[in-house]
Amino acid sequence: MTSDRPDPAPGPQSGPQSGRSETATDPPRAGAAAPPSGTVRRSLSGAARGARAAGRGAGTAGHYAVTQARRATRAEGAGDSGLSRLIELHAFNAAGDAAVAISLAGTLFFQVPTGEARGQVALFLGLTMLPFAIVAPLIGPFLDRFSHGRRWAVGATMAIRCFLCWVLATAVVSESDWLFPAALGCLVASKAYGVTRAAAVPRLLPPDLTLVKANARVSLAGVVGAGLSAPLAILASTFGPEWSLRYGFLVFVLATIWAIRLPEKVDASRGEGEMVLTGPTEAGRTGRRPRTRIPGDVAFALRANCGPRWLSGFLTMFMAFLLRDNPIGDMRPEVLLGLVIGAAGLGNTLGITIGSLLRRLNPAVTVVLALLADAVVATLAAVFYGLVTLVLLGLTAGLAQALAKLSLDSTIQRDVPSRIQASAFARSDTTLQLAWVIGGFVGIAMPLMPQLGLGIAAGLLGLWASFVLFSRSGRASRPART
């Protein structure tokens, strides 16, 4: 009796040793190496189930992270007052700035000849002093005359950087002459955002949150935003420096939308006064906001804050050029600069955390200690120049700047009436941004000699600390006016 099936191909699996009985329903096999179709289907089905499970897990983790972040930003009444939107906006701002910094770290300072780079950066940084010194004091009164002025001002700082990121993405590839103007334009827009944000925080302050904690929470959101954005920007930069800038472009697009969606209270200035750094107090000017002279303790804290902020600008520019021409050991300049900047960021984070956790903080003592600590550690870095002292200097500079700023915020909240606190924050931040720019300009103009540059910086900080202390003691020794 014959069978309709073809004879099985000879091989190790044919015959009774195959461990499997042949039936008439089995499909023909081309060879023993081909897996059964059922096995393939089961493998693909298992892979699909694994991918779906991984996707659900990632989605759950992402949803949990977003939920927790939004819960943190809305805590203690921040969600009802609108402060949460400003906190989220600041996270976007820091994320975009991190993308720009990572992209330019390998192009702006490390691919252009040192002499040419220093000249161009000095020129454009010098030009940035003009708007801070002249235009910035006029911005607040000008915006008060227009509806939605401050929201659009904040949005403009984001939109400008959005446009400049796209310009920079082309410039870094084509080596265009627009590289330095666009990079410095991003810096100016970032500093202008700091001024406008400072005036917005008091207007969105919830009843259950102090001004110092609100500013600390906003600053901490910036640290988190930069920390989350940096790996994404580094990943994008592996495809080329222009891709991290295009990533920054997308971040600033979202930030522009967030700025426009800020609550209307950001624009409200009804009943507010204006704080001035110099000049008499004028309470009843017809048709204008009343002007109030800055209180003595606030002026002292502001002067002391100028030292750490000046050092921050100085180190940013001086180290960027110094380390590329005077590297330490066999380490690459980019790595050295990254260690110093990373230490400064860590110090800033520690300062914000300490300031937000401490219940009692003596502002007058803290600002003096911050200024003196900068001067002492800068002296150590000049005498014992090396990687350890530079990292210690960056850590101290970041810590001192954060604690000094929180102390200034606390002094403004304590001594400045609520009706002029928005103006006080705008004026103080304008002064501090100007101090940063001056420090950066000095850092560019300084000879690229480690001991000399850091020694001069330490000497200037010491002189400034002496001026701040003597001005305080001179004011205290004067008899009170009756």
C-alpha positions in Angstrom: 0.0 0.0 0.0 1.5 3.3 -1.1 1.3 6.7 0.5 0.6 10.1 -1.1 3.3 11.8 1.0 6.7 12.4 -0.4 9.5 10.5 1.3 11.1 12.6 4.0 14.5 13.9 3.3 17.3 11.9 4.8 18.8 13.4 7.9 19.2 13.1 11.6 15.5 14.0 12.2 14.0 11.4 9.8 13.0 8.0 11.0 11.9 6.9 14.3 14.8 8.8 16.1 13.1 12.2 15.3 11.0 11.8 18.4 7.9 12.8 16.5 5.4 10.9 14.4 4.5 12.2 11.0 0.9 12.7 10.2 -0.9 13.5 7.0 -1.6 17.1 8.1 2.0 18.1 8.6 3.2 20.7 6.0 6.1 19.8 3.8 9.5 20.8 5.2 12.2 22.3 3.0 14.9 21.4 5.5 15.5 20.5 9.1 16.9 24.0 10.0 13.7 25.9 9.2 11.8 26.6 12.5 8.1 25.8 12.6 5.8 28.7 11.7 4.0 28.3 15.0 7.3 28.9 16.9 7.8 32.1 14.9 4.4 33.3 15.6 4.8 32.5 19.3 8.1 34.4 19.4 6.7 37.4 17.7 3.7 37.4 19.9 5.9 37.2 23.0 8.1 40.1 21.7 5.0 42.2 21.1 3.7 41.4 24.6 7.1 42.4 26.0 7.1 45.6 24.0 3.6 46.5 25.2 4.5 45.7 28.8 7.7 47.8 28.5 5.7 50.6 26.9 3.0 50.5 29.7 5.8 50.5 32.3 7.5 53.5 30.7 4.2 55.3 30.3 3.3 54.6 33.9 6.7 55.8 35.1 6.5 58.9 32.9 2.9 59.6 34.1 3.9 59.2 37.7 6.9 61.5 37.3 4.8 64.2 35.6 2.1 63.9 38.2 4.6 64.2 41.1 6.3 67.2 39.4 3.0 69.0 38.9 2.0 68.2 42.5 5.2 69.7 43.7 4.8 72.8 41.7 1.2 73.3 42.8 1.9 72.7 46.5 1.1 75.3 49.2 -1.3 77.3 47.1 1.1 77.7 44.1 -1.4 76.1 41.8 -4.2 78.5 42.7 -2.1 81.6 42.6 -0.5 80.8 39.2 3.0 80.5 40.6 3.1 76.9 39.4 3.1 78.1 35.8 6.0 80.4 36.4 7.9 77.5 38.1 7.2 75.3 35.0 8.3 78.2 32.7 11.6 78.6 34.6 12.3 74.9 34.2 11.8 75.3 30.4 14.1 78.4 30.5 16.9 76.5 32.2 16.4 73.5 29.9 16.9 75.7 26.8 19.9 77.5 28.3 21.5 74.1 29.1 21.1 73.1 25.4 22.7 76.3 24.2 25.6 76.0 26.6 26.3 72.4 25.7 26.3 73.1 22.0 28.5 76.2 22.2 31.0 74.5 24.6 32.6 72.8 21.7 32.3 75.6 19.2 32.3 79.0 20.6 35.4 78.7 22.8 37.3 75.6 21.6 37.3 75.9 17.8 38.0 79.7 17.3 41.5 81.1 17.8 41.9 82.5 21.3 42.8 86.0 20.3 39.9 86.3 17.8 37.4 84.8 20.3 38.4 87.0 23.1 38.2 90.1 21.0 34.7 89.3 19.6 33.3 88.2 22.9 34.7 91.3 24.7 33.1 93.5 22.0 29.6 92.0 22.2 29.7 91.5 26.0 30.7 95.2 26.4 27.7 96.1 24.2 25.4 94.2 26.6 26.3 96.6 29.4 24.4 99.4 27.6 20.9 97.9 27.9 21.4 96.8 31.5 22.8 100.2 32.6 20.4 102.5 30.7 17.4 100.6 29.2 16.6 98.2 32.1 15.5 100.8 34.6 13.0 102.1 32.0 11.4 98.8 31.2 9.2 98.5 34.2 7.5 102.0 33.9 7.2 101.5 30.2 5.4 98.1 30.5 3.0 99.5 33.1 1.4 101.6 30.4 0.4 98.6 28.3 -1.9 95.7 29.0 -0.3 92.2 29.1 3.1 94.0 28.9 5.1 91.8 31.3 3.7 88.5 29.9 4.7 89.6 26.4 8.1 90.8 27.7 8.8 87.4 29.2 7.5 85.7 26.1 9.8 87.9 24.0 12.9 86.8 25.8 11.9 83.2 25.0 11.0 84.0 21.4 14.2 85.8 20.8 16.2 82.9 22.0 14.1 80.6 19.9 15.0 82.5 16.8 18.7 82.8 17.8 19.0 79.1 18.4 17.9 78.5 14.8 20.4 81.1 13.6 23.2 79.5 15.8 22.4 76.0 14.4 23.3 77.2 10.9 26.2 79.4 12.1 28.0 76.6 13.9 28.0 74.5 10.8 28.8 77.2 8.3 31.2 79.1 10.6 29.2 82.2 9.9 30.1 85.6 11.3 26.7 85.6 13.1 28.1 83.0 15.6 29.2 85.5 18.3 26.4 88.1 17.9 23.8 85.3 18.2 25.5 83.7 21.1 25.7 87.0 23.0 22.1 87.7 22.0 21.1 84.5 23.8 23.0 85.6 26.9 21.4 89.1 26.9 17.9 87.5 26.5 18.6 85.1 29.3 19.6 87.9 31.6 16.6 90.0 30.6 14.4 87.1 31.4 15.9 87.0 34.9 14.8 90.7 35.4 11.3 90.2 34.2 10.9 87.0 36.2 12.0 88.7 39.4 9.2 91.2 39.1 6.6 88.5 38.4 7.2 86.3 41.5 5.7 88.7 44.1 2.5 89.2 42.0 1.9 85.4 42.0 2.9 84.7 45.6 0.3 82.5 47.4 -0.8 83.4 50.9 0.8 80.3 52.5 4.2 80.7 50.9 7.0 83.1 51.8 8.8 85.1 49.1 12.1 83.4 49.9 10.7 79.9 49.6 8.9 80.9 46.4 12.2 82.1 44.8 14.0 79.0 46.1 11.3 76.8 44.5 11.6 78.6 41.2 15.4 78.3 41.3 15.2 74.6 42.2 12.9 74.0 39.2 15.6 75.6 37.0 18.1 73.1 38.4 15.8 70.2 37.7 15.0 71.5 34.2 18.7 71.9 33.3 19.5 68.4 34.8 16.9 66.7 32.8 17.7 68.6 29.6 21.4 68.2 29.7 21.5 64.5 28.8 19.0 65.1 25.9 21.1 67.9 24.6 24.3 65.8 24.9 22.6 63.0 23.0 21.5 65.4 20.3 25.0 66.9 20.0 26.4 63.5 19.1 24.8 64.0 15.7 26.4 67.5 15.5 26.4 70.7 17.6 23.5 72.1 15.5 21.1 69.4 16.6 21.4 70.3 20.3 20.6 73.9 19.2 17.6 72.7 17.3 16.5 70.8 20.4 16.9 74.1 22.3 14.7 75.8 19.6 11.9 73.4 20.4 12.3 74.0 24.1 12.1 77.7 23.7 9.0 77.4 21.5 7.2 75.6 24.4 8.6 78.2 26.8 7.2 81.0 24.7 3.7 79.4 24.8 4.0 78.9 28.6 5.0 82.6 29.0 2.0 83.9 27.2 -0.2 81.6 29.3 1.0 83.2 32.6 -1.9 84.5 34.8 -3.1 88.1 34.2 -1.9 89.0 37.7 1.6 89.2 36.2 0.6 92.4 34.5 -1.3 93.9 37.5 0.5 96.9 39.0 -2.5 98.8 40.4 -1.6 100.4 43.7 2.1 99.5 43.4 4.9 102.0 44.0 8.4 102.2 42.5 11.7 101.7 44.4 14.7 103.7 43.4 18.3 103.1 44.2 19.1 106.8 44.6 17.1 110.0 45.0 14.5 111.2 47.5 11.3 109.5 48.4 8.3 111.0 46.6 4.9 109.8 48.0 2.4 112.0 46.2 3.5 112.6 42.6 0.5 113.5 40.4 -0.3 110.9 37.8 2.7 108.7 38.6 3.5 105.9 40.9 5.0 106.9 44.3 8.7 106.5 44.6 10.5 105.0 47.6 14.2 105.1 48.4 15.8 101.8 48.9 16.0 100.8 52.6 19.5 100.7 54.2 19.5 97.0 54.9 18.4 96.2 51.4 21.1 98.4 49.9 23.7 96.7 52.1 22.5 93.2 51.0 22.5 94.3 47.4 26.0 95.7 47.5 27.2 92.5 49.2 25.5 90.4 46.5 27.3 92.2 43.7 30.6 90.5 44.8 29.5 86.8 44.3 27.6 87.8 41.1 30.7 89.6 39.8 32.8 86.5 40.5 30.4 84.3 38.7 30.7 86.4 35.5 34.5 86.6 35.9 35.0 82.8 36.3 32.7 82.0 33.4 34.7 84.0 30.9 38.2 83.8 32.4 38.1 80.1 32.9 36.7 79.5 29.4 39.8 81.0 27.8 42.3 80.2 30.5 41.8 76.4 30.5 42.0 76.1 26.7 45.4 77.8 26.6 46.6 76.5 30.0 45.2 73.0 30.6 46.0 71.2 33.8 48.0 68.0 33.1 46.7 65.9 30.2 43.0 66.7 30.7 41.1 68.2 27.8 40.0 71.8 28.2 36.3 70.9 27.7 36.6 68.4 30.6 38.3 70.9 32.9 35.7 73.6 32.2 32.9 71.1 32.7 34.3 70.1 36.1 34.5 73.8 37.2 31.0 74.6 35.9 29.6 71.4 37.3 31.0 72.2 40.7 29.5 75.7 40.5 26.1 74.1 39.6 26.4 71.7 42.5 27.2 74.6 44.9 24.2 76.6 43.6 21.9 73.6 44.1 23.2 73.1 47.6 22.7 76.8 48.4 19.1 76.7 47.2 18.4 73.6 49.2 20.0 74.9 52.4 18.2 78.2 52.0 14.8 76.6 51.5 15.3 74.2 54.5 16.6 76.5 57.1 13.9 78.2 59.1 16.1 81.0 60.4 18.8 82.7 58.3 20.5 86.0 59.3 20.6 87.8 56.0 23.2 90.4 57.0 25.6 87.8 58.3 25.0 85.4 55.4 25.8 87.9 52.6 29.0 89.0 54.3 30.1 85.4 54.8 29.4 84.6 51.2 31.4 87.6 50.0 34.4 86.8 52.3 34.3 83.0 51.4 34.6 83.9 47.7 37.6 86.2 48.4 39.3 83.5 50.6 38.8 80.6 48.2 39.9 82.8 45.2 43.1 83.6 47.1 43.7 79.8 47.7 43.1 79.1 44.0 45.6 81.8 43.0 48.3 80.5 45.5 47.7 76.8 45.0 46.6 76.7 41.4 45.3 73.2 40.4 42.3 71.1 39.6 41.3 70.7 43.3 41.4 74.4 44.1 39.5 75.3 40.9 36.7 72.8 41.6 36.6 74.1 45.2 36.4 77.7 43.9 33.5 76.8 41.5 31.7 75.0 44.4 32.2 78.0 46.7 31.1 80.5 44.1 27.9 78.7 43.3 27.1 78.1 47.0 27.9 81.7 48.0 25.8 83.2 45.1 22.8 81.1 45.9 22.8 81.9 49.7 23.6 85.6 49.1 20.6 85.9 46.7 18.2 84.1 49.0 19.4 86.4 51.8 18.7 89.5 49.6 15.3 88.1 48.8 14.6 87.7 52.5 15.7 91.2 53.3 13.5 92.7 50.5 10.5 90.7 51.8 11.1 91.9 55.4 12.0 95.6 54.8 10.2 96.6 51.6 6.4 97.2 51.6 4.4 94.8 49.5 3.3 97.5 47.1 6.9 98.1 45.9 8.3 94.6 46.2 7.9 93.9 42.5 9.8 97.0 41.6 12.5 96.2 44.3 13.1 92.8 42.7 13.3 94.2 39.2 15.8 96.8 40.3 17.9 94.4 42.4 18.1 91.8 39.6 19.0 94.5 37.1 21.9 95.5 39.3 23.1 91.9 39.8 22.9 91.2 36.1 25.0 94.2 35.4 27.5 93.0 38.0 27.7 89.7 36.2 28.3 91.4 32.8 31.1 93.6 34.3 32.7 90.5 35.9 32.6 88.7 32.5 34.2 91.7 30.8 37.0 91.8 33.3 37.5 88.1 32.9 37.9 88.5 29.1 40.3 91.4 29.5 42.5 89.7 32.1 45.9 88.2 30.9 45.7 84.4 30.6 48.0 83.8 33.6 46.3 81.7 36.3 48.0 83.1 39.4 47.8 86.7 38.2 44.1 86.6 37.1 42.8 84.8 40.1 45.0 86.9 42.4 43.5 90.1 40.9 40.0 88.7 41.3 40.7 87.9 45.0 42.1 91.3 45.6 39.1 93.0 44.0 36.7 90.9 46.1 38.6 91.8 49.2 38.5 95.5 48.4 34.8 95.2 47.7 34.2 93.4 50.9 36.0 96.2 52.8 33.9 98.8 51.1 30.7 97.0 51.9 31.6 96.5 55.6 32.8 100.1 56.0 29.7 101.5 54.4 27.6 99.5 56.8 29.5 100.6 59.8 29.5 104.3 58.6 25.7 104.2 58.2 25.3 102.6 61.7 27.5 105.2 63.3 25.5 108.1 62.0 22.9 109.6 64.3 19.3 108.9 63.4 17.4 111.8 61.9 14.4 113.0 63.7 
